[in-house]
Amino acid sequence: MTDWNLDEVSSFLKNHSSGLIYFYTPLCGTCQVASRMLQVIENMVDVKIGKVNLNFYPEMAKQFEVESVPCLLLIKDGNVIDQIYAFQSVPFLYEKVKTIV
């Protein structure tokens, strides 16, 4: 999981890639738990995960209509197919991520 900027997100979408875009803020406690869950998912599934700190990219929050953090976008072939706010559990996320890989 690496931090992405606006150009990296745009390139990822324009290349019709599949993967996850994770929106967070560093001081959000729920985001810290969600990050650990995504690290487990990253070890279980070969999926590209980009992290975006919305403190630095508020325009992305508007662009993707992010209502709160943490927020996970599931991207398949460059299109957003799902938006998750409640990360519930690692098995829940695993089942969701399997739909795009």
SEFIMI-943854 format. One record per residue: residue number from 1; residue in one letter; x, y, z of N, C-alpha, C in turn. Coordinates in pm, 1 decimal. Layout:
[bake NUM,'a',[X,Y,Z],[X,Y,Z],[X,Y,Z]]
...
//
This chain:
[bake 1,'m',[85.5,-116.2,0.0],[0.0,0.0,0.0],[90.5,123.1,0.0]]
[bake 2,'t',[74.0,204.6,-101.6],[157.7,324.6,-111.7],[69.9,448.9,-121.6]]
[bake 3,'d',[125.7,561.0,-76.3],[53.8,687.8,-87.5],[55.0,733.8,-232.4]]
[bake 4,'w',[-60.9,772.4,-280.0],[-76.0,820.7,-416.8],[-110.9,968.7,-416.7]]
[bake 5,'n',[-73.8,1036.2,-525.3],[-114.7,1174.5,-545.8],[-219.6,1177.9,-657.2]]
[bake 6,'l',[-262.4,1296.1,-692.6],[-366.9,1312.8,-793.6],[-327.7,1251.3,-927.9]]
[bake 7,'d',[-202.3,1270.0,-968.5],[-156.3,1215.0,-1096.9],[-158.3,1062.0,-1097.6]]
[bake 8,'e',[-119.0,1001.9,-986.5],[-117.5,855.4,-979.4],[-258.7,797.6,-984.6]]
[bake 9,'v',[-352.8,862.8,-917.7],[-492.5,818.0,-922.1],[-546.3,832.0,-1064.0]]
[bake 10,'s',[-520.8,945.2,-1127.0],[-567.9,967.8,-1264.1],[-510.1,865.0,-1360.7]]
[bake 11,'s',[-381.8,838.4,-1349.7],[-316.4,740.3,-1436.0],[-374.4,600.3,-1413.8]]
[bake 12,'f',[-397.3,565.1,-1289.1],[-454.5,434.6,-1254.9],[-590.1,416.2,-1322.3]]
[bake 13,'l',[-673.9,519.0,-1317.1],[-806.9,510.6,-1376.5],[-801.0,512.6,-1529.1]]
[bake 14,'k',[-715.5,599.4,-1586.0],[-705.1,610.3,-1731.7],[-651.5,482.9,-1795.4]]
[bake 15,'n',[-569.4,408.6,-1721.3],[-512.5,283.5,-1773.4],[-607.7,165.8,-1756.9]]
[bake 16,'h',[-730.4,193.8,-1713.9],[-832.5,90.0,-1694.8],[-783.5,-20.5,-1601.3]]
[bake 17,'s',[-712.9,21.3,-1497.1],[-659.5,-73.5,-1399.6],[-767.3,-118.9,-1302.3]]
[bake 18,'s',[-736.3,-225.3,-1229.8],[-824.0,-273.7,-1123.6],[-746.8,-272.6,-992.9]]
[bake 19,'g',[-815.0,-239.5,-885.2],[-750.9,-234.2,-754.3],[-834.8,-153.2,-657.9]]
[bake 20,'l',[-769.4,-101.4,-555.9],[-837.7,-28.1,-449.8],[-777.0,110.1,-432.4]]
[bake 21,'i',[-862.3,207.5,-406.3],[-816.1,339.5,-365.7],[-874.4,363.9,-227.4]]
[bake 22,'y',[-785.9,386.2,-132.6],[-822.0,399.7,8.6],[-803.4,544.8,51.7]]
[bake 23,'f',[-913.5,609.2,89.7],[-910.0,747.6,136.6],[-909.4,748.6,288.7]]
[bake 24,'y',[-819.4,828.5,346.0],[-803.9,831.9,491.8],[-752.4,968.5,536.0]]
[bake 25,'t',[-750.5,987.7,666.7],[-677.9,1099.2,727.4],[-595.0,1040.3,841.7]]
[bake 26,'p',[-474.5,1089.1,863.7],[-383.6,1027.7,960.4],[-433.1,1028.6,1105.7]]
[bake 27,'l',[-509.9,1127.6,1144.9],[-553.7,1136.5,1284.6],[-682.5,1060.9,1313.0]]
[bake 28,'c',[-739.8,998.5,1213.2],[-864.3,923.7,1228.0],[-833.6,785.0,1286.4]]
[bake 29,'g',[-885.1,756.7,1405.8],[-861.7,628.0,1470.0],[-920.0,512.3,1391.0]]
[bake 30,'t',[-1039.1,530.3,1336.2],[-1101.8,425.7,1255.6],[-1019.1,398.5,1130.6]]
[bake 31,'c',[-958.7,502.5,1075.4],[-872.4,486.2,957.3],[-749.9,401.2,990.9]]
[bake 32,'q',[-697.4,416.6,1110.6],[-581.0,337.8,1150.5],[-616.1,189.5,1157.6]]
[bake 33,'v',[-733.9,157.3,1210.2],[-780.4,18.5,1213.5],[-801.8,-31.9,1071.0]]
[bake 34,'a',[-866.0,50.3,987.6],[-891.6,11.7,848.1],[-760.7,-12.8,773.3]]
[bake 35,'s',[-660.3,67.4,798.7],[-529.4,49.7,733.7],[-469.5,-85.8,767.5]]
[bake 36,'r',[-480.0,-124.5,894.3],[-427.2,-255.2,934.7],[-504.5,-368.4,866.2]]
[bake 37,'m',[-634.5,-352.4,853.2],[-715.0,-453.1,784.4],[-672.2,-465.5,638.7]]
[bake 38,'l',[-647.6,-351.7,573.5],[-605.4,-354.0,433.5],[-466.2,-414.8,416.5]]
[bake 39,'q',[-380.4,-398.3,515.5],[-248.8,-461.2,509.5],[-262.8,-613.3,510.2]]
[bake 40,'v',[-357.4,-664.3,587.6],[-383.4,-808.7,588.7],[-434.5,-852.7,451.8]]
[bake 41,'i',[-529.1,-776.1,396.4],[-583.7,-808.0,263.6],[-473.0,-808.2,159.1]]
[bake 42,'e',[-384.1,-711.3,167.6],[-273.9,-700.5,71.5],[-184.3,-824.7,76.1]]
[bake 43,'n',[-171.0,-885.7,193.6],[-91.2,-1007.6,207.1],[-166.3,-1131.2,159.3]]
[bake 44,'m',[-298.8,-1124.1,151.9],[-381.5,-1238.4,112.9],[-410.0,-1242.0,-37.4]]
[bake 45,'v',[-422.3,-1124.3,-98.8],[-465.6,-1112.4,-237.8],[-367.7,-1023.1,-313.1]]
[bake 46,'d',[-337.2,-1059.1,-435.3],[-250.9,-976.4,-519.5],[-335.7,-863.8,-578.6]]
[bake 47,'v',[-342.6,-752.9,-506.1],[-424.9,-639.9,-548.2],[-346.7,-511.0,-525.0]]
[bake 48,'k',[-359.9,-419.4,-618.1],[-293.3,-290.0,-606.0],[-378.3,-199.4,-516.6]]
[bake 49,'i',[-314.4,-140.4,-414.9],[-385.4,-52.0,-322.0],[-311.5,80.4,-314.9]]
[bake 50,'g',[-383.1,187.1,-346.7],[-328.2,321.4,-334.1],[-397.5,394.3,-220.3]]
[bake 51,'k',[-318.4,460.6,-136.0],[-372.1,538.4,-24.0],[-370.2,686.7,-60.4]]
[bake 52,'v',[-478.5,756.6,-24.6],[-485.4,900.1,-51.1],[-522.5,971.1,79.1]]
[bake 53,'n',[-432.0,1056.7,126.8],[-456.9,1136.8,246.2],[-542.6,1256.3,204.2]]
[bake 54,'l',[-668.9,1255.8,245.7],[-760.8,1361.6,201.8],[-728.4,1497.9,261.1]]
[bake 55,'n',[-640.4,1504.5,361.2],[-596.5,1635.3,410.4],[-521.0,1710.6,301.2]]
[bake 56,'f',[-453.0,1636.6,213.8],[-374.4,1697.2,106.9],[-449.4,1706.5,-25.4]]
[bake 57,'y',[-556.0,1627.0,-41.9],[-628.2,1622.0,-169.3],[-779.7,1633.5,-149.6]]
[bake 58,'p',[-826.5,1745.4,-94.6],[-970.6,1760.2,-72.9],[-1050.3,1758.2,-203.5]]
[bake 59,'e',[-985.4,1794.1,-314.8],[-1054.7,1791.4,-443.6],[-1092.5,1648.7,-483.0]]
[bake 60,'m',[-1014.4,1551.2,-437.5],[-1048.7,1411.5,-466.9],[-1172.6,1368.7,-389.2]]
[bake 61,'a',[-1190.0,1422.9,-270.7],[-1310.7,1391.8,-192.7],[-1434.0,1437.4,-269.6]]
[bake 62,'k',[-1424.7,1553.8,-330.8],[-1536.0,1603.2,-411.7],[-1553.3,1519.3,-537.8]]
[bake 63,'q',[-1443.2,1491.2,-604.9],[-1447.6,1416.9,-730.5],[-1512.5,1278.9,-712.0]]
[bake 64,'f',[-1478.0,1210.1,-604.6],[-1528.9,1074.4,-581.9],[-1646.3,1070.7,-483.7]]
[bake 65,'e',[-1695.7,1189.6,-446.9],[-1810.7,1201.6,-356.9],[-1790.0,1124.3,-227.1]]
[bake 66,'v',[-1671.1,1139.4,-168.7],[-1638.3,1075.2,-42.0],[-1709.8,1149.9,69.6]]
[bake 67,'e',[-1792.8,1077.5,143.9],[-1872.9,1138.3,249.6],[-1801.7,1139.2,383.9]]
[bake 68,'s',[-1715.1,1041.6,407.9],[-1640.0,1033.7,532.7],[-1522.4,939.3,512.2]]
[bake 69,'v',[-1433.4,939.0,609.7],[-1320.2,847.1,606.7],[-1333.6,751.7,724.8]]
[bake 70,'p',[-1284.0,631.4,711.5],[-1218.7,574.8,594.5],[-1318.6,544.4,483.5]]
[bake 71,'c',[-1268.6,548.2,361.4],[-1349.7,515.5,244.7],[-1263.6,433.8,148.4]]
[bake 72,'l',[-1320.3,325.3,99.0],[-1248.5,238.0,8.0],[-1325.5,228.6,-122.7]]
[bake 73,'l',[-1258.1,262.0,-232.5],[-1318.1,247.0,-364.9],[-1264.8,119.9,-428.2]]
[bake 74,'l',[-1354.9,36.8,-475.5],[-1317.4,-82.0,-551.1],[-1324.6,-44.9,-698.0]]
[bake 75,'i',[-1212.2,-58.2,-766.8],[-1200.0,-17.0,-905.9],[-1179.3,-141.0,-992.2]]
[bake 76,'k',[-1260.4,-154.1,-1094.9],[-1243.0,-264.1,-1190.7],[-1238.9,-204.0,-1330.0]]
[bake 77,'d',[-1132.4,-230.5,-1400.7],[-1113.0,-179.3,-1537.4],[-1131.0,-27.4,-1544.4]]
[bake 78,'g',[-1080.9,42.4,-1442.0],[-1084.3,187.8,-1439.9],[-1214.7,249.4,-1394.0]]
[bake 79,'n',[-1311.5,167.0,-1355.0],[-1441.7,218.2,-1310.1],[-1467.1,184.1,-1164.2]]
[bake 80,'v',[-1525.3,277.7,-1092.0],[-1562.3,253.4,-952.3],[-1683.7,160.8,-952.4]]
[bake 81,'i',[-1668.4,43.5,-890.5],[-1781.0,-49.6,-885.6],[-1843.3,-58.1,-746.0]]
[bake 82,'d',[-1769.9,-10.1,-644.5],[-1824.3,-12.4,-509.1],[-1749.7,88.8,-424.2]]
[bake 83,'q',[-1819.4,139.7,-322.8],[-1763.1,236.2,-229.5],[-1798.1,185.6,-89.8]]
[bake 84,'i',[-1696.3,160.3,-7.7],[-1717.7,101.4,124.3],[-1675.0,199.7,232.4]]
[bake 85,'y',[-1763.7,220.8,329.0],[-1732.9,304.1,445.2],[-1718.9,219.6,571.1]]
[bake 86,'a',[-1798.5,114.6,583.5],[-1793.7,26.4,699.8],[-1707.9,-94.7,665.2]]
[bake 87,'f',[-1587.2,-100.6,718.1],[-1492.8,-205.5,683.1],[-1522.0,-337.9,753.1]]
[bake 88,'q',[-1619.6,-344.6,835.6],[-1674.0,-460.7,906.5],[-1570.9,-561.3,955.1]]
[bake 89,'s',[-1502.4,-632.9,864.6],[-1405.9,-735.6,904.8],[-1314.2,-767.9,787.2]]
[bake 90,'v',[-1204.7,-835.4,816.4],[-1113.8,-878.1,710.0],[-1183.9,-975.5,614.9]]
[bake 91,'p',[-1259.6,-1075.2,666.0],[-1329.7,-1164.7,571.9],[-1428.8,-1089.6,481.4]]
[bake 92,'f',[-1497.6,-989.6,535.1],[-1589.4,-907.9,454.9],[-1512.6,-839.0,342.3]]
[bake 93,'l',[-1400.6,-774.8,374.7],[-1319.4,-705.7,274.2],[-1262.7,-803.6,172.5]]
[bake 94,'y',[-1218.2,-917.9,220.0],[-1162.9,-1019.6,131.2],[-1264.8,-1060.1,24.9]]
[bake 95,'e',[-1389.1,-1085.1,64.8],[-1493.9,-1122.5,-30.3],[-1519.9,-1010.8,-130.6]]
[bake 96,'k',[-1519.3,-886.9,-85.6],[-1538.7,-772.8,-175.6],[-1423.4,-761.6,-275.4]]
[bake 97,'v',[-1300.3,-773.5,-226.3],[-1182.2,-756.3,-311.2],[-1173.8,-868.4,-415.0]]
[bake 98,'k',[-1216.5,-989.1,-380.0],[-1213.2,-1100.7,-475.4],[-1294.8,-1072.4,-599.8]]
[bake 99,'t',[-1391.9,-980.9,-592.5],[-1474.9,-950.7,-708.3],[-1402.2,-870.5,-815.4]]
[bake 100,'i',[-1287.8,-810.8,-779.8],[-1216.7,-727.3,-877.1],[-1085.1,-788.1,-924.6]]
[bake 101,'v',[-1039.9,-896.8,-862.2],[-912.1,-956.2,-903.6],[-934.2,-1080.7,-986.0]]
//
